[in-house]
Amino acid sequence: MAQQRPIPSARKLGPANRHHPRGHREPPLAQIGSFVDLFVWLLVLKSYFLPLFIIPTGSMAETLAGAHATHTCPNCGWSYMIGPQRILEPDGRDVTRLPPVIQCPNCHWSESTGAGGVKLREKAGDRIVVHGWPYDLGGVFGPHRWDVVVFKNPNEPDINFIKRLIGLPGERIEIINGDIFVQAPGDSEPRIAVKPRHVQQSLWFNVYNHDYLPRRPAEQRYRLSRSGGALYMPRWAPLEADGPWRRLDTRTPLFDGLNSDRSEAVFTTAVDGAPRGAIPPGEITDTYGYNGPPVPGASRGLNIVSDVRLAADVAIEEGDGYVELHISRQEAFFYARLTADGMLSLEFTRGAEERRAPLAEPVRVALPRSSPVRLALSHADGVVRVEVDGRERLRSDPALYSLTWDLARRQAIAPRTPRVRIAASRVRASFAHLVVQRDVHYSRVRHGGLAGGGLGNGVRGNPITLPSDAYFVLGDNSPASQDSRLWTPAMLGPHLLQAYRDGDYKIGTVPADQMIGRAFFVYWPGFLPLLPEGPNIVPDFGRVRWIH
């Protein structure tokens, strides 16, 4: 939710403060007129062209931060944001404050914020600039899918919301297993909506960064299965006890296997001694440090996320073999292989198939002798990509692999945890800055005030068709977002209630005349503490950024 507030004026360098040759100084009345002109110009600019807003809540975290505190995990060193929550006090009061328990999103280490616990200092949310006029022009300047938009709250027209625009007028929207399926007018069936690269980059969320090694396992407060035991310990483990993998417990794992055939190391969150000696894949769920520990059934998120990204700085030091990144989605397994002579390939298998099939034509990559390359493999929105040094080099051919609406619906019934691995053969190679990330996962929600068996608007089993002048919006922090999925007739404000009664408004949508504009820039992301226990007084200029 984005609430518009007045922005304090800053002192300007006016004409009276500048040096003027004698005889050319403006008279006092002209100086006053200049200040009035400037004030009027700024007021018009702010009101009609570039309005300013402050983000009070965390529905768009971590793309945009609402009111929050920051904390560094003592177990792994990862810094993360924590947002306030609505909490029912023992005396029955409903208050909004920082949660009593916080959880690191990197290693799941939990800490209490109560008496004797962690002390957190809350600060204001991001301050943003919004394009207030292009949407009025329409056409190419109008709203586009994946825009971050500001609009009037369906409940209170004097308060503004901020979400991501997902559905356009006339479309049929259905959220399936975290992905968005769209059926435009005239289409025979829904198709998955693919995020542009600049948007996707902002929607990868950290699962585990191997530069931040946990010192000890964390107690699992909530988990999806018992295969990994009651403790959570993200790490890389060799599939072969006496294989060529070295230094997996350091920040720079090494494959020392010039004479070794293919060997894999797996990302897991289970501690040593998993049942029957198996190494289960690491849990990848829609948890956010911003929200505190996940609570099943309490809209805090605990869903398997199927879309993942694996990245590493890879350096082949010797040998004539290859290194490989490997991820999966349901029964499909994907492999990005980089050979010692610079050939890059993308292949996949389905189910129990052992023979790999190409997903794209191989390309040659220039391998520097003295430095590594950044290799990344990802699956998002039914598209598999391989990047080298931040540039997309391979992309899956939709004729060879695609995620159809029917397949996605079947897979959503029993989602599987993705498999994330690194592999190598006949080389000596290092893997540094290993990172596992997940895509945003728009969750399937239920609400007692909704029709369709309590299913949220636009979720699997309850798709929504948008009117010709309305939009569908979702928050990036899906487990904690009050968005189109959860709007009900009971929450409508007077500006929409009569239109609903007259049949001119559809629940779960944002009418075009309620749109304010596209958020495009964070000009003031708040303050940082000068000292560890001191007040927040240092401007956080490092987080000034464009919004994607």
Rosetta blueprint (number, residue, H / E / L):
1 M L
2 A E
3 Q E
4 Q L
5 R L
6 P L
7 I L
8 P L
9 S L
10 A L
11 R L
12 K L
13 L L
14 G L
15 P H
16 A H
17 N H
18 R L
19 H L
20 H L
21 P L
22 R L
23 G L
24 H L
25 R L
26 E L
27 P L
28 P H
29 L H
30 A H
31 Q H
32 I H
33 G H
34 S H
35 F H
36 V H
37 D H
38 L H
39 F H
40 V H
41 W H
42 L H
43 L H
44 V H
45 L H
46 K H
47 S H
48 Y H
49 F H
50 L L
51 P L
52 L E
53 F E
54 I E
55 I L
56 P L
57 T L
58 G L
59 S L
60 M L
61 A L
62 E L
63 T L
64 L L
65 A L
66 G L
67 A L
68 H E
69 A E
70 T E
71 H E
72 T E
73 C L
74 P L
75 N L
76 C L
77 G L
78 W L
79 S E
80 Y E
81 M E
82 I E
83 G L
84 P L
85 Q E
86 R E
87 I E
88 L E
89 E L
90 P L
91 D L
92 G L
93 R L
94 D E
95 V E
96 T E
97 R E
98 L L
99 P L
100 P L
101 V E
102 I E
103 Q E
104 C L
105 P L
106 N L
107 C L
108 H L
109 W L
110 S E
111 E E
112 S E
113 T L
114 G L
115 A L
116 G L
117 G L
118 V L
119 K L
120 L L
121 R L
122 E L
123 K E
124 A L
125 G L
126 D L
127 R E
128 I E
129 V E
130 V E
131 H E
132 G L
133 W L
134 P H
135 Y H
136 D H
137 L H
138 G L
139 G H
140 V H
141 F H
142 G L
143 P L
144 H L
145 R L
146 W L
147 D L
148 V E
149 V E
150 V E
151 F E
152 K E
153 N L
154 P L
155 N L
156 E L
157 P L
158 D L
159 I L
160 N E
161 F E
162 I E
163 K E
164 R E
165 L E
166 I E
167 G E
168 L L
169 P L
170 G L
171 E L
172 R E
173 I E
174 E E
175 I E
176 I E
177 N L
178 G E
179 D E
180 I E
181 F E
182 V E
183 Q E
184 A L
185 P L
186 G L
187 D L
188 S L
189 E L
190 P L
191 R E
192 I E
193 A L
194 V L
195 K L
196 P L
197 R H
198 H H
199 V H
200 Q H
201 Q H
202 S H
203 L L
204 W E
205 F E
206 N E
207 V E
208 Y E
209 N E
210 H L
211 D L
212 Y L
213 L L
214 P L
215 R L
216 R L
217 P L
218 A E
219 E E
220 Q L
221 R L
222 Y L
223 R L
224 L L
225 S L
226 R L
227 S L
228 G L
229 G L
230 A L
231 L E
232 Y E
233 M L
234 P L
235 R E
236 W E
237 A E
238 P E
239 L L
240 E L
241 A L
242 D L
243 G L
244 P L
245 W E
246 R E
247 R L
248 L L
249 D L
250 T L
251 R L
252 T L
253 P L
254 L E
255 F E
256 D E
257 G E
258 L L
259 N L
260 S L
261 D L
262 R L
263 S E
264 E E
265 A E
266 V E
267 F E
268 T E
269 T L
270 A L
271 V L
272 D L
273 G L
274 A L
275 P H
276 R H
277 G H
278 A L
279 I L
280 P L
281 P L
282 G L
283 E L
284 I L
285 T E
286 D L
287 T L
288 Y L
289 G H
290 Y H
291 N H
292 G L
293 P L
294 P L
295 V L
296 P L
297 G L
298 A L
299 S L
300 R L
301 G L
302 L L
303 N L
304 I E
305 V L
306 S L
307 D L
308 V E
309 R E
310 L E
311 A E
312 A E
313 D E
314 V E
315 A E
316 I E
317 E E
318 E E
319 G E
320 D E
321 G E
322 Y E
323 V E
324 E E
325 L E
326 H E
327 I E
328 S E
329 R E
330 Q L
331 E L
332 A E
333 F E
334 F E
335 Y E
336 A E
337 R E
338 L E
339 T E
340 A L
341 D L
342 G L
343 M E
344 L E
345 S E
346 L E
347 E E
348 F E
349 T E
350 R E
351 G L
352 A L
353 E L
354 E L
355 R L
356 R L
357 A E
358 P E
359 L L
360 A L
361 E L
362 P L
363 V E
364 R E
365 V L
366 A L
367 L L
368 P L
369 R L
370 S L
371 S L
372 P L
373 V E
374 R E
375 L E
376 A E
377 L E
378 S E
379 H E
380 A E
381 D L
382 G L
383 V E
384 V E
385 R E
386 V E
387 E E
388 V E
389 D L
390 G L
391 R E
392 E E
393 R E
394 L E
395 R E
396 S L
397 D L
398 P L
399 A L
400 L L
401 Y L
402 S L
403 L L
404 T L
405 W H
406 D H
407 L H
408 A H
409 R H
410 R H
411 Q H
412 A H
413 I L
414 A L
415 P L
416 R L
417 T L
418 P L
419 R L
420 V E
421 R E
422 I E
423 A E
424 A E
425 S E
426 R E
427 V E
428 R E
429 A E
430 S E
431 F E
432 A E
433 H E
434 L E
435 V E
436 V E
437 Q E
438 R E
439 D E
440 V L
441 H L
442 Y E
443 S L
444 R L
445 V L
446 R E
447 H L
448 G L
449 G L
450 L L
451 A L
452 G L
453 G L
454 G L
455 L E
456 G L
457 N L
458 G L
459 V E
460 R L
461 G L
462 N E
463 P L
464 I E
465 T E
466 L L
467 P L
468 S L
469 D L
470 A E
471 Y E
472 F E
473 V E
474 L E
475 G L
476 D L
477 N L
478 S H
479 P H
480 A H
481 S L
482 Q L
483 D L
484 S H
485 R H
486 L H
487 W L
488 T L
489 P H
490 A H
491 M H
492 L L
493 G L
494 P H
495 H H
496 L H
497 L H
498 Q H
499 A H
500 Y H
501 R H
502 D L
503 G L
504 D L
505 Y L
506 K L
507 I L
508 G L
509 T L
510 V E
511 P E
512 A H
513 D H
514 Q H
515 M E
516 I E
517 G E
518 R E
519 A E
520 F E
521 F E
522 V E
523 Y E
524 W E
525 P L
526 G L
527 F E
528 L E
529 P E
530 L L
531 L L
532 P L
533 E L
534 G L
535 P L
536 N E
537 I E
538 V E
539 P E
540 D L
541 F H
542 G H
543 R H
544 V L
545 R E
546 W E
547 I L
548 H L
